[in-house]
Amino acid sequence: MAHRGRGGQRGRHAYIGSFTEAGGRGITVARVDGDTGALTPVYVTDVVANPSYLTLSPGGDVLYAVSESDEGAAAAFSLADPARPEPLGVPVAVRGDGPTHLAAVGSWLLTANYGSGSVSALPVRTGGGLGAPTTVLAHRGSGPVTERQAGPHAHSVVPDPSGRWVLAADLGTDSVWSSALDPLTGVPRPHRETRLRPGSGPRHLVFHPSGDRVYVLNELEPTVTACRWDAAQGLLEPVGTTRVLPVGVEGVTYPSAPVVSADGRFLWAAVRGHDGIATLALDATGDGLDLRGTVGCGGHWPRDLSAHPDGRLLYAANERSGDVTWFTVDPGTGIPARSGSVAVPAASCVVFA
């Protein structure tokens, strides 16, 4: 069912995913204050179960969501009224288990299916609705952390800036899988597997604004791996790994989401367990990272980290404390400072329109 709020306002909006099985309300729409970046919820829709990750169409007029469940699905919403997303048909099965991430690429929606270790390609129909998957790319392999890496677990899928490739980080195989996008159809085709450090558990990745560097945040150790990216050949080359927590930090930690600043000077990483946001400075080449410090995430279990479109603020979706907290970024040091928060039960991601 959809719940009416103080909707109807124009301007910038944020869309917040959540886990309905953990008390989340589904997709929350929030109005974004143009001066402070503060979020004010205005509408909620719970027509999709566990919409844990969201993304926008290239034109920004359609919102897509995964339904993270054993039999995974994806759903599309029209943003004709940005404050009131309207479903475009019913959720479509992705032919994969537990989709955790998705990307809209050309006329396709790609989902990373954690449970089955695969990437599904769903055609986007006229108007933004979804068709059944035409392609499912299955990963193969395992890793040394037997309780987490007995098989493949595709955790994220991200298009490269050239529009020719997509990269999928797989926690179970300790690798990043690259696929070429067919220049005529846009369908992804398997290209190459790039192995990372055994037991690192790659989770999410992000491109440098230059487009020739990739940063892979690892979940099973508190590190980020810097890679060079050759878009001409579709070649990913790891060049170094850096801790996202100070040496000596104890306890179980699970890094979750990286963000790179628009000017390419800083990388931020959310870390669950430690419940912090790490700030790393990038050198001029983009290969070197230096940990500058960590601050509290403002809650518990930051599942996702997002940047405001103008780069002034960061937003942490704190799943277990049920809130989204925002931070003002110091433009000189890159260190974020807490500015406010809003209650969103079982929050899992934030995207901006």
C-alpha positions, 0 to 999 in steps of 0.5 A: 500500500502507499501512504500519503504524506506532505507530498507534491512539492517540487525541487530536489528529493531523496529516495531512501530504501529499507528492509521491510522484513526488519520494520522498514517502511519500504521506499521513503521520499524526503524533501531535501532542503536547498540550504542545509541539505536536511531531509524531511520525509514526505511520502512512503510506499511499501509496495515492494518488499525489502527495497534495499537498493535504489537507482535512477534511470539515466534521464532521472524520470524513473526510480528502480529498486531491487527486492532483496529476497530469496527469489529476487525481483526488481521494480520500476516507479515513475517519477512524473511527480518526484514526491510520489513514485508510482509503480510501473507494473508489478515487480519482475523476477530477476532469476537470481537470489537476494539481489543487493544492488542494481544499475541502469545502463542504456536500455537495460537494468542490471542487478547483482544477485548476492545469493546466487552469485550472478548478474541479471540483465532486464530490458527497460521498456518504453516508459521505463517499465521492466521486462523479464531478464534476457541474460543472467551472467553466473560467476564461478569460484570461492574464497578462503573464508569458508562461512562467507565464501563457499561460492560466488556472491555478486554484491554490486554492479557498476557501469564504467564512465565510457559506457562500454563496460560494467564491473561487478564486485563478487565477495565470494570469489575475491574478484571483480568481473568485467563484462562488455556491453554489446554496442548494438544491443547493450547486453552484457557479455563476459569479458574478464575476471580480476582477482583481488587478495584472497579473503578480502571479500570485495563488496562495492566499487567506485570510479575516480572522476577521471575514469581511469581509477577504480576503488574496491571496498572490501567487506571481509577486511577493513581495506580498499583496493586501488586499481587502474582501469583501461577502458580501451581493453577492459583491463582492471589492474590492482595497484595497492591496498589501504586500510580504512581503519587505524592499525590496532582497532579491534572487533568485527568490522564490515566496510560497506560503501565507498564515495569519491569526491567530485574533485577526486581528492578524497575517498570516504568509506562507511564501516559497520561494526566500527560504526564510522566513516573513514576519510582517505586522501587520494594522491595526484595519480589516484593510486595512493590513499592516505587514511586521514581519520574516522568519525562516528556514523551518527548511528549503528550499522551504516549500510550505505553512504551517499554524497549530496549532488553538490558535494557539500554533504554525506549521508549515512543510512544507518540500518540498525539504529533506523536513521539517515544522518548527514554530515557537512564535509570540510572542503580543506581536510575532507573530514565530515562533521555531523549536521543532522539526522532523520528517523527511517527504520531499517534504512539501507540506501539514499539516492538523490534526484 
